[in-house]
């Protein structure tokens, strides 16, 4: 089981509307449980986001790093990391 930092959980709570039409979590424990259930991944850079998505078989070759950061499943974290949630 992956442990998500408080900063990651809070960022997901604030940004979940980017990926989902309706909230999937109303508080930090629900958000953390949701992230665990869908096996969300935290990476350290946007380049690692690109590598991860390519490894998962998603064609991101034509996307700029800025476009990747705006992708609905990519959540920037204030500390510079990125959360990837496959909806």
C-alpha positions in Angstrom: 0.0 0.0 0.0 1.3 3.4 -1.0 1.3 6.3 1.6 0.3 9.6 0.2 1.6 12.8 1.8 -0.9 15.3 3.2 0.1 17.7 0.4 -0.7 15.1 -2.3 -4.1 14.3 -0.7 -5.0 18.0 -0.3 -4.0 18.8 -3.9 -6.2 15.9 -5.1 -9.1 17.1 -3.0 -8.8 20.6 -4.5 -8.3 19.5 -8.1 -10.5 16.4 -8.4 -13.0 18.3 -10.6 -10.3 18.3 -13.3 -10.9 14.5 -13.8 -14.3 13.8 -12.3 -17.7 15.5 -12.9 -18.7 14.9 -9.3 -16.5 14.8 -6.2 -15.2 11.3 -5.4 -14.0 12.4 -1.9 -15.2 15.0 0.6 -12.3 14.9 3.0 -8.7 13.7 3.4 -9.4 10.2 4.6 -11.8 9.6 1.7 -9.4 11.1 -0.8 -6.5 8.9 0.5 -8.7 5.8 0.3 -9.7 6.6 -3.2 -6.1 7.2 -4.3 -5.1 3.8 -2.8 -8.0 2.0 -4.5 -7.1 3.3 -7.9 -3.4 2.9 -7.3 -2.5 6.5 -8.1 1.1 7.3 -8.6 3.3 10.2 -7.4 6.3 11.1 -9.5 9.0 13.8 -9.1 8.9 15.6 -12.4 6.8 16.2 -15.5 9.3 14.1 -17.5 8.6 11.2 -15.1 4.9 11.8 -15.9 5.7 11.4 -19.6 7.7 8.2 -19.0 5.0 6.7 -16.8 2.2 7.3 -19.3 4.4 5.9 -22.1 5.1 2.8 -20.0 1.3 2.4 -19.5 0.9 2.4 -23.3 -0.6 5.9 -23.6 0.6 7.8 -26.7 1.9 11.1 -25.4 4.6 11.6 -28.1 2.8 14.5 -29.7 2.1 16.3 -26.4 4.3 19.0 -25.0 5.3 19.0 -21.3 2.8 21.9 -20.7 0.0 19.8 -22.4 0.9 16.8 -20.2 0.6 19.0 -17.1 -2.9 20.0 -18.2 -4.0 16.4 -18.8 -7.0 15.5 -16.8 -5.3 12.6 -15.0 -2.2 14.7 -14.0 -2.4 16.7 -10.8 0.5 19.1 -10.1 1.5 19.2 -6.4 2.7 22.5 -4.9 6.0 20.8 -3.9 6.9 20.1 -7.6 5.7 16.5 -7.7 2.9 15.2 -9.8 0.0 12.8 -8.9 -1.2 10.6 -11.7 -4.8 9.2 -11.3 -6.2 6.9 -13.8 -9.9 7.6 -13.9 
